[in-house]
Amino acid sequence: MSAPYFHIDLSAQMQEIAPDSIISRTIHNDDKMKAVLFGFAAGQELSEHTASVPAVIHILSGEARLTLGSDAMDAHPGTWVRMTANLPHSVRAKTPVIMLLLMLKQ
């Protein structure tokens, strides 16, 4: 029988981020949620896109600029955003950024 919980040390999952790169690592995926850990080098960007399911962005470290629909905001460690499905959004790292993305499957 498997454990009734999932445990991971997020800080141990992200290696140093090379300049001009974005790293992504799926750390959990089941029928209810997919969790992806991202590492952005300063200046890197995920251009505007949408997700077919609701999602949560949690900034763990660094400074970023988030665009959510027509709103833009600065994000820092502790920023937490829940987005509806199909919301256009983008992420631009001002400094090296570690971000956790949770995709909430229907």
C-alpha positions as CSV (number, residue, x, y, z in Angstrom):
1,M,0.0,0.0,0.0
2,S,1.3,3.4,-0.8
3,A,1.6,6.3,1.6
4,P,-1.5,8.5,2.1
5,Y,0.6,11.6,1.3
6,F,3.3,12.8,-1.1
7,H,6.4,14.6,0.3
8,I,9.1,16.4,-1.6
9,D,11.8,18.9,-0.7
10,L,11.3,21.6,-3.4
11,S,14.6,23.3,-2.7
12,A,16.5,20.1,-3.6
13,Q,14.6,19.7,-6.9
14,M,16.0,22.7,-8.7
15,Q,19.6,22.8,-9.8
16,E,21.4,26.1,-10.6
17,I,19.6,27.8,-13.5
18,A,21.9,28.5,-16.5
19,P,21.8,32.0,-18.0
20,D,19.2,32.4,-20.7
21,S,17.3,29.3,-19.7
22,I,14.1,28.0,-18.3
23,I,14.0,24.7,-16.5
24,S,10.8,22.7,-15.7
25,R,10.4,19.6,-13.8
26,T,7.1,17.7,-13.2
27,I,7.2,16.7,-9.5
28,H,3.7,15.2,-9.2
29,N,1.0,14.1,-11.7
30,D,-2.2,12.2,-10.9
31,D,-5.8,12.4,-12.0
32,K,-6.5,15.5,-10.0
33,M,-3.4,17.7,-10.2
34,K,-0.1,18.2,-12.0
35,A,2.6,20.0,-10.2
36,V,5.5,21.5,-12.2
37,L,8.5,23.3,-10.7
38,F,10.0,26.0,-12.9
39,G,13.3,27.8,-12.7
40,F,13.8,30.9,-14.8
41,A,17.1,32.7,-15.4
42,A,16.8,36.5,-15.1
43,G,15.1,38.0,-18.2
44,Q,13.5,34.7,-19.4
45,E,9.8,34.6,-20.2
46,L,6.9,32.3,-20.8
47,S,5.0,34.2,-23.4
48,E,1.3,34.6,-23.3
49,H,-0.6,31.4,-23.3
50,T,-3.6,29.7,-21.7
51,A,-4.2,26.5,-19.8
52,S,-7.3,24.3,-20.4
53,V,-7.7,23.7,-16.6
54,P,-7.6,26.1,-13.6
55,A,-4.1,26.6,-12.3
56,V,-2.2,28.1,-9.3
57,I,1.1,30.0,-9.6
58,H,3.2,30.2,-6.4
59,I,6.4,32.2,-6.6
60,L,8.9,30.6,-4.2
61,S,11.9,32.8,-4.9
62,G,12.9,35.8,-7.1
63,E,11.0,38.7,-8.7
64,A,8.8,38.3,-11.7
65,R,6.2,40.2,-13.7
66,L,2.9,38.4,-14.2
67,T,0.4,39.3,-16.7
68,L,-3.1,37.8,-16.0
69,G,-5.6,38.7,-18.7
70,S,-5.3,42.4,-19.0
71,D,-3.8,42.9,-15.6
72,A,0.0,43.1,-14.9
73,M,1.6,42.8,-11.5
74,D,4.9,42.4,-9.8
75,A,5.4,39.0,-8.1
76,H,7.8,38.1,-5.3
77,P,8.3,35.2,-2.9
78,G,5.0,34.3,-1.4
79,T,2.9,35.6,-4.4
80,W,0.1,33.1,-4.9
81,V,-2.4,33.3,-7.8
82,R,-5.3,31.1,-8.8
83,M,-6.3,31.4,-12.4
84,T,-9.5,30.1,-14.1
85,A,-9.2,27.9,-17.2
86,N,-8.4,29.6,-20.4
87,L,-7.1,32.9,-18.8
88,P,-4.3,34.3,-21.0
89,H,-1.2,34.8,-18.8
90,S,2.5,35.2,-19.1
91,V,5.5,35.2,-16.7
92,R,8.7,37.3,-17.1
93,A,11.6,36.8,-14.6
94,K,13.2,40.0,-13.4
95,T,15.7,38.0,-11.3
96,P,16.3,34.3,-11.2
97,V,12.9,32.8,-10.2
98,I,11.7,29.5,-8.8
99,M,7.9,29.0,-9.4
100,L,5.6,26.2,-8.5
101,L,2.7,25.7,-11.0
102,L,-0.3,23.5,-9.9
103,M,-2.6,22.5,-12.7
104,L,-6.0,21.5,-11.2
105,K,-7.5,18.8,-13.4
106,Q,-11.3,18.7,-13.8
